[in-house]
């Protein structure tokens, strides 16, 4: 790496893990300058996140004798500081009435997790489950990981 006009060198990296990291710099010297080295500690914090649930678009698809599917459950996970999408994280969708488990999905390259819920109750039970989802909405939840902090829950209706 070349030195700037002020005699310093700088680099940027995104590969340091969360936590305290020791960074070593070494200059091997040349005909005019002696070699030197230095050490510093860089602390990488977990990134804060934002989880935005899309407004529910409920589409009923009848399957089997007593089942229905509800599509249109979606949420997007981003880095709060940069706005960059976060891929590869699991988002869980739950109905807000009675905390009914709906489905879960992993965020894609755009940070979006989408899934379809299936209800296999009696006819009346399916109608009640769908009505609760339409009236009360759903909750998207993201559990924290080593790299991304906070338990984020967001409701949509």
C-alpha positions as CSV (number, residue, x, y, z in Angstrom):
1,X,0.0,0.0,0.0
2,X,1.4,3.4,-0.9
3,X,1.9,6.2,1.6
4,X,-0.2,9.4,1.3
5,X,1.6,12.8,0.9
6,X,1.4,13.1,4.7
7,X,3.3,9.8,5.2
8,X,0.4,7.6,6.3
9,X,-1.2,4.5,5.0
10,X,-4.8,3.5,5.5
11,X,-6.9,0.5,4.5
12,X,-10.5,-0.5,4.8
13,X,-11.8,-4.0,5.5
14,X,-15.1,-5.7,6.2
15,X,-13.6,-9.1,7.2
16,X,-12.9,-8.4,10.9
17,X,-15.2,-10.5,13.2
18,X,-17.4,-8.9,15.9
19,X,-15.3,-8.2,19.1
20,X,-11.8,-6.9,19.8
21,X,-9.3,-7.4,17.0
22,X,-5.5,-6.7,17.0
23,X,-4.3,-5.1,13.7
24,X,-0.6,-5.1,12.9
25,X,1.0,-2.8,10.4
26,X,4.5,-3.4,9.1
27,X,6.8,-1.3,6.8
28,X,9.8,-3.2,5.5
29,X,11.7,0.0,4.8
30,X,13.6,1.2,1.7
31,X,16.8,2.9,0.7
32,X,15.7,6.2,2.4
33,X,13.6,5.0,5.4
34,X,14.0,2.4,8.1
35,X,11.6,-0.4,8.7
36,X,8.8,0.1,11.3
37,X,5.8,-1.6,12.7
38,X,2.8,-0.7,14.9
39,X,-0.2,-2.4,16.5
40,X,-3.7,-1.2,17.3
41,X,-6.9,-2.7,18.6
42,X,-10.1,-2.3,16.6
43,X,-13.4,-3.1,18.2
44,X,-16.1,-4.3,15.8
45,X,-19.6,-3.9,17.3
46,X,-22.7,-5.9,16.3
47,X,-24.8,-4.1,13.7
48,X,-28.2,-2.8,14.7
49,X,-31.0,-3.9,12.4
50,X,-34.4,-2.9,11.2
51,X,-37.1,-5.4,10.3
52,X,-39.9,-4.0,8.2
53,X,-43.0,-6.2,7.7
54,X,-45.0,-5.7,4.5
55,X,-48.7,-5.1,4.8
56,X,-50.4,-8.5,4.6
57,X,-51.8,-9.4,1.2
58,X,-53.9,-12.4,2.0
59,X,-54.7,-14.8,-0.9
60,X,-56.6,-17.9,-0.1
61,X,-55.8,-21.0,-2.0
62,X,-57.9,-24.0,-1.1
63,X,-56.1,-27.3,-0.9
64,X,-57.4,-30.7,0.3
65,X,-60.8,-31.1,2.0
66,X,-60.2,-28.8,5.0
67,X,-57.1,-26.7,4.2
68,X,-56.3,-23.2,3.1
69,X,-53.0,-21.5,2.3
70,X,-52.4,-17.8,3.1
71,X,-49.7,-16.1,1.0
72,X,-48.3,-12.6,1.1
73,X,-46.4,-12.8,4.4
74,X,-43.2,-10.8,4.0
75,X,-40.6,-8.8,5.9
76,X,-37.3,-7.2,5.0
77,X,-34.2,-7.1,7.3
78,X,-31.7,-4.3,6.9
79,X,-28.6,-2.9,8.6
80,X,-30.0,0.2,10.4
81,X,-26.8,2.3,9.9
82,X,-26.2,1.6,6.3
83,X,-29.6,0.4,5.0
84,X,-27.9,-2.6,3.4
85,X,-30.0,-5.8,3.2
86,X,-29.1,-8.7,5.4
87,X,-29.3,-12.1,3.8
88,X,-29.3,-15.5,5.4
89,X,-31.2,-14.8,8.6
90,X,-34.4,-16.5,9.8
91,X,-37.6,-14.5,10.2
92,X,-40.6,-16.0,12.0
93,X,-44.1,-15.0,11.2
94,X,-46.8,-15.3,13.9
95,X,-50.5,-14.3,13.9
96,X,-51.1,-11.5,16.4
97,X,-54.4,-13.1,17.6
98,X,-53.5,-16.0,19.9
99,X,-49.8,-16.0,18.8
100,X,-50.6,-18.6,16.1
101,X,-47.4,-19.9,14.4
102,X,-47.7,-19.2,10.7
103,X,-44.4,-19.9,9.0
104,X,-40.7,-18.9,8.9
105,X,-38.3,-18.0,6.0
106,X,-34.7,-17.1,5.5
107,X,-33.9,-13.6,4.1
108,X,-32.7,-13.6,0.5
109,X,-30.0,-11.3,-1.1
110,X,-32.4,-8.4,-0.8
111,X,-33.0,-9.0,2.9
112,X,-36.5,-10.2,2.3
113,X,-38.1,-13.3,3.9
114,X,-41.5,-14.4,2.4
115,X,-43.6,-17.5,3.1
116,X,-47.0,-19.0,2.9
117,X,-49.0,-20.2,5.9
118,X,-51.1,-23.4,5.8
119,X,-54.2,-24.0,7.9
120,X,-55.5,-27.6,8.2
121,X,-58.3,-27.0,10.7
122,X,-62.0,-27.6,10.3
123,X,-63.8,-25.4,7.9
124,X,-64.9,-23.1,10.8
125,X,-61.4,-23.2,12.3
126,X,-59.8,-22.2,9.0
127,X,-62.2,-19.2,8.6
128,X,-61.5,-18.1,12.1
129,X,-57.7,-18.3,11.6
130,X,-57.9,-16.4,8.3
131,X,-60.2,-13.8,9.8
132,X,-57.9,-13.3,12.8
133,X,-55.0,-12.8,10.4
134,X,-56.9,-10.3,8.3
135,X,-58.2,-8.3,11.3
136,X,-55.3,-8.4,13.7
137,X,-52.4,-8.9,11.3
138,X,-49.2,-10.8,11.9
139,X,-45.9,-10.3,13.6
140,X,-42.5,-10.8,12.0
141,X,-39.7,-11.6,14.5
142,X,-36.0,-11.8,14.0
143,X,-33.8,-13.3,16.7
144,X,-30.3,-11.7,17.3
145,X,-27.1,-13.4,16.1
146,X,-23.5,-12.8,16.9
147,X,-23.2,-10.2,14.1
148,X,-26.6,-8.5,14.4
149,X,-28.0,-7.4,17.7
150,X,-31.4,-6.9,19.1
151,X,-34.6,-8.9,19.0
152,X,-36.7,-7.1,16.5
153,X,-40.4,-7.6,16.3
154,X,-42.7,-5.8,13.9
155,X,-46.4,-6.1,13.3
156,X,-48.3,-5.7,10.0
157,X,-52.0,-5.9,9.3
